Amino acid sequence: MTEDILVSVKGIHALDPSEKDDEVEIFSAGKYYFKNGKHYILYEEMAEDGSGVVKSRITLRDGCMEVQKKGIFSTKMVFEKDRKNTSWYSTPFGNLMTGVEVTDMNVTEQEELIEIKVDYILEVNYERVADSRICIRVMAKDSGLFHLK
């Protein structure tokens, strides 16, 4: 994998089984590093309301993914298979206690592509709010793998 990358992050939340899933996807250029057995993926995204930039860092190692966000929204969420982790999610409107319990995690590594798929239960303030999935694609910038559907 090269240092210059393109990142696609898609979040899918099933809030109510009778309704259509809530899906959000972002695309960004970023930087990739591999150091001490860990993958580091760095990128920036705009807050949904356009009020500012959020700097994001994904750290990936055996069986664990950490997602850290800093900016108008801040958090450090840890995703580990068969384990529930809690963290604070800071927003301009106040702090929320979030919990993630991973039910399935798949990581595929190729020379110019890393794909991460995590299924998890999302809790907010100790209440289950959604069955969720995050799909992350990290591509070498010049690989030709990036396509909009």
Disulfide bonds with the S-S distance in Angstrom:
none
